[in-house]
Amino acid sequence: MAAADRYTSNVQNNLAIPMKTRLVLIASALLAAIHAACAGEVSVAVAANFTAPMNRIATAFAQDTGHTASLSFGSTGKFYAQIKNGAPFQVLLAADQQTPAKLEQEKQTLAGSRFTYAVGRLVLWSKQPGLVDDKGEVLRKGSFEKIAIADPKLAPYGAAAVEVMEKMGVRQALQPKVVQGENISMAYQWTSTGNTPLGFVALSQVMLDGKIAEGSAWVVPLSLHEPIRQDAVVLNSGKDNPAATALMHYLKGDKARAIIRSFGYE
């Protein structure tokens, strides 16, 4: 086909598209161009319990804003030490309120940026159906060899697990059976692989579409431990990064909040 003929054909094809559709296509192309021109990246330290929801949120965030969130997962206590030693994180999504507040007091954060993005739930879980009853009485019976928890010195979910065992009066009896992981992901890994028959993990790790995905579980009543309020904050290295500002705004939006709730967070 000659060049003139191809031009004529393209014009005819474009004219055949309804005006409303053409305007939508043009608007979409302009929006994509704006996203691409303004796209940035933000480095985020994320508490291990929030791995699954944050991966999903980051995908939606990139699609909706054009910005990219580079995620690192681990224990909040370890992230604090890394930030104090100059780690280049720009946003912290902690598993507690205390760590962001402490960084704020130490002038390591953008003033006024801290807020609670989720309230976590602790669950006693086993991959084995029927092992964990709906009142947690298995802890009193002690008919198991090991129980996994996160390190209470580094991970708020581990501290909450210790608090539960103390309030139930079983901590001393269970102490020889306790296996501590650096963070809640390690406690979950040991339990999910059967290396420990049960463990205290985050509800978000075992919930799928609003239900416990497999095994048996006891969702620990909030009366047995202090609320696990999880705060987000912009660190000094991210105060001039538009992507960091956009992420904090996005976490407060309806789409992110719906994702957070779907994983069992309050």
C-alpha positions, 0 to 999 in steps of 0.5 A, a space after each residue: 500500500 502506498 504511503 498516501 493510501 495508508 494515510 487515507 486509511 488511517 484518517 478514515 479509521 480515526 474518523 470512524 471512531 465515535 467522538 466520545 470514544 476518541 475523547 476518552 482515548 485522548 484523555 487516557 493517553 494524556 493521563 498516562 503521559 502525566 503519570 509517566 512524567 510525574 512518576 517517582 519511587 519511594 523506599 518503604 520499610 514495612 512491618 512483616 505482618 503487613 506483607 500481603 496487604 502492602 504488596 497488594 496496595 503497592 500494585 494498586 498505588 502504582 496503577 493509580 498514581 504512576 509512582 512505585 513503592 520499593 518495599 522491604 519487609 522485616 521487624 519494626 525493632 530492626 528497622 528502627 536500628 537501621 534507620 538510626 544507622 542511616 538506612 535510606 528508607 523514606 517511609 516506615 510502616 511500623 507494627 506499633 505506635 511507639 517506634 514511629 513516635 520515638 523517631 518523631 521525638 528524635 527529629 528523624 521524621 517529617 512533623 505531622 506525617 504520623 498516623 495509624 494505618 491499621 490495628 492488627 489482630 493476633 491469632 493462635 494458628 495451626 495448619 493442622 485442622 482441629 488442633 486449636 480450639 475456638 477459646 485457646 484452651 489448647 494453651 492450657 492443655 499444653 498437648 504440643 511440642 513447640 509454639 512459635 512466636 515473634 521476638 517480643 523485644 523486636 516485634 509487637 506481635 511477639 510482645 502481644 503473644 507474651 502478654 496473652 500467655 501471661 494473662 492466661 497464666 500459662 507463660 511459665 509452663 509454656 516457656 520451654 516450648 516457645 520458639 522465637 523468630 526474629 519477626 512475625 514472618 518467621 513465626 508464620 513460616 515455622 508454623 505453616 511448614 509444620 516445624 512448630 505445630 502451632 504459633 502466634 501469628 498475625 491474622 493477616 497472614 492466615 486470612 483469605 477473603 475474610 476467612 481463615 484459609 486453612 487449619 485451625 485458629 483462635 482469634 485472640 480477644 482484644 481484652 487479652 493484650 494491648 491494641 496493636 496499633 500500627 503507625 506510618 510516618 514519613 522519614 526525613 529522607 522522604 520529606 521532599 519526595 512527592 511519591 512518599 507524600 502520595 503513598 501516605 495519602 493513598 493509605 488513607 483512601 478508600 481503596 487501600 482501607 478496603 484492602 487493609 480490612 480484607 486482611 482482618 485489620 481493624 
